[in-house]
Amino acid sequence: MRIDDPAAWIPHRPPILSVDAVEVDEPGVRGRGLKRFEAGDPWLAGHFPGNPVVPGVAMIEGAAQSAAIVLLAAKGRGGGGFLADVSKFRFKAPVVPPADLTFEVAVAGVFGALCKVGVRVLRDGAPVAEGELVLSASPQ
């Protein structure tokens, strides 16, 4: 299943909406988010003037939003939640725009309202970052 309108699934809006589309391989289990970063994107205005680099936080946010949509796809509807933890994240290479990134996400475990997700961020098939996230379901 491909979701081309992430804003219909999660509450994020530009400029913080950090995923353009999500391909759900198995709802609630795994999928891939896709995002194109351009030199003129608001994320990059001050990071760094004249030498833009995609911030690590933008990559983490894109991965978290992708994971949220993969999880919500199991319910068949959008919703909310929060990023509860970021761990073991390593950045392997700087990402200079224009850049097409893929956020590979795989659920490692669900513990009540918490979900642990393994993440790999790829550019042209090569990993540029990887780590683990914990997402928390919205209390509503």
C-alpha positions as CSV (number, residue, x, y, z in Angstrom):
1,M,0.0,0.0,0.0
2,R,1.3,3.5,-0.9
3,I,0.3,6.6,1.0
4,D,0.9,9.7,-1.1
5,D,-0.7,12.1,1.4
6,P,1.0,11.7,4.8
7,A,-0.9,14.7,6.2
8,A,-4.1,12.7,5.9
9,W,-2.6,10.1,8.4
10,I,-0.6,12.2,10.9
11,P,-1.1,15.7,12.4
12,H,2.2,17.2,11.1
13,R,2.1,20.0,8.6
14,P,4.9,21.9,6.7
15,P,7.5,22.8,7.4
16,I,7.8,20.0,10.0
17,L,6.1,17.4,7.8
18,S,9.2,15.3,6.9
19,V,7.9,12.6,4.6
20,D,6.5,12.9,1.1
21,A,5.1,9.4,0.8
22,V,5.1,6.1,2.6
23,E,5.2,2.6,1.1
24,V,3.7,0.2,3.7
25,D,5.0,-3.4,3.1
26,E,3.2,-4.9,6.0
27,P,0.8,-2.7,8.1
28,G,2.0,-2.3,11.6
29,V,5.2,-4.1,10.9
30,R,7.4,-2.5,8.2
31,G,7.6,0.0,5.4
32,R,9.5,2.9,3.8
33,G,9.1,6.6,3.9
34,L,10.3,8.8,1.1
35,K,11.5,12.4,1.3
36,R,13.2,14.8,-1.1
37,F,15.2,17.5,0.5
38,E,16.0,20.6,-1.6
39,A,18.6,23.4,-0.8
40,G,15.7,25.9,-0.3
41,D,13.8,23.8,2.2
42,P,12.9,25.7,5.5
43,W,14.8,23.0,7.5
44,L,18.0,24.1,5.8
45,A,17.8,27.9,5.9
46,G,20.4,28.2,8.7
47,H,22.0,24.8,8.4
48,F,24.4,26.0,7.0
49,P,24.1,29.2,5.0
50,G,25.9,28.7,1.7
51,N,26.6,25.0,2.5
52,P,23.3,23.3,3.3
53,V,23.3,20.0,5.1
54,V,20.2,18.0,6.0
55,P,20.1,18.1,9.8
56,G,20.1,14.8,11.7
57,V,16.9,15.9,13.5
58,A,15.2,16.1,10.1
59,M,16.2,12.6,9.3
60,I,15.0,11.3,12.7
61,E,11.7,13.2,12.3
62,G,11.2,11.7,8.8
63,A,11.8,8.2,10.1
64,A,9.5,8.7,13.1
65,Q,6.7,10.0,10.8
66,S,7.2,7.1,8.5
67,A,7.0,4.7,11.4
68,A,3.9,6.3,12.7
69,I,2.1,5.9,9.3
70,V,3.2,2.2,9.1
71,L,1.8,1.6,12.6
72,L,-1.4,3.5,11.8
73,A,-1.9,1.5,8.6
74,A,-2.6,-1.5,10.8
75,K,-5.7,0.4,12.1
76,G,-6.6,1.6,8.7
77,R,-6.9,5.2,9.8
78,G,-4.8,8.2,10.8
79,G,-4.0,9.4,14.3
80,G,-1.5,11.0,16.6
81,G,1.4,10.1,18.8
82,F,4.7,11.2,20.1
83,L,8.4,10.4,19.7
84,A,9.3,9.1,23.1
85,D,12.9,8.0,22.6
86,V,15.8,8.2,20.2
87,S,18.7,5.7,20.8
88,K,21.7,4.2,19.2
89,F,21.4,6.7,16.3
90,R,24.6,7.0,14.2
91,F,25.1,9.3,11.2
92,K,27.4,7.8,8.7
93,A,27.7,10.5,6.1
94,P,26.5,14.1,5.6
95,V,23.5,14.6,3.3
96,V,23.8,17.5,1.0
97,P,20.7,18.5,-1.0
98,P,19.2,17.9,-3.4
99,A,18.8,14.5,-1.8
100,D,16.2,11.7,-2.0
101,L,16.1,9.8,1.3
102,T,14.4,6.5,2.1
103,F,13.4,5.9,5.7
104,E,13.3,2.1,6.2
105,V,11.3,1.2,9.4
106,A,10.7,-2.1,11.0
107,V,8.8,-2.6,14.3
108,A,10.9,-4.4,16.8
109,G,8.3,-4.7,19.6
110,V,5.1,-3.2,21.0
111,F,4.8,-2.7,24.7
112,G,1.4,-1.3,25.6
113,A,1.2,2.2,24.1
114,L,4.9,2.2,23.3
115,C,6.4,0.8,20.1
116,K,10.2,0.3,19.4
117,V,11.2,0.7,15.8
118,G,14.5,0.0,14.0
119,V,15.4,2.6,11.4
120,R,17.8,2.9,8.5
121,V,18.1,6.1,6.4
122,L,19.3,5.5,2.9
123,R,20.5,7.8,0.1
124,D,20.9,6.1,-3.3
125,G,20.7,2.7,-1.5
126,A,23.6,3.5,0.9
127,P,23.0,4.0,4.6
128,V,23.5,7.5,5.9
129,A,22.0,7.0,9.4
130,E,20.5,4.3,11.5
131,G,19.2,3.8,15.0
132,E,16.2,3.0,17.1
133,L,13.1,5.1,18.0
134,V,10.3,4.6,20.5
135,L,6.9,6.0,19.6
136,S,4.1,6.6,22.0
137,A,0.4,6.4,21.0
138,S,-1.7,9.5,21.5
139,P,-3.8,9.4,24.7
140,Q,-6.9,10.4,22.7
